[in-house]
């Protein structure tokens, strides 16, 4: 579950507090540590974005998260 978003870094993201991240790059994640590991892996590979499957109040959607 997304609990904290940095307003200075979130200008190009559509994620909201309270939403659930279900997948990162089409791999199911259950723990915040798994999301962080996928982010670090993408950064090491030189990727600029990761694909998230997010469950929010209006249903499921895909979102791109910038890798900085």
Buried (B, 14 or more C-beta within 10 A) or exposed (E): EBEEEEEEEEEEBEBEEEBEBEBBBEEEBEEEEBBEEBBEBBEEEEBEEBBBBBEBEEEEEEBEBEBE
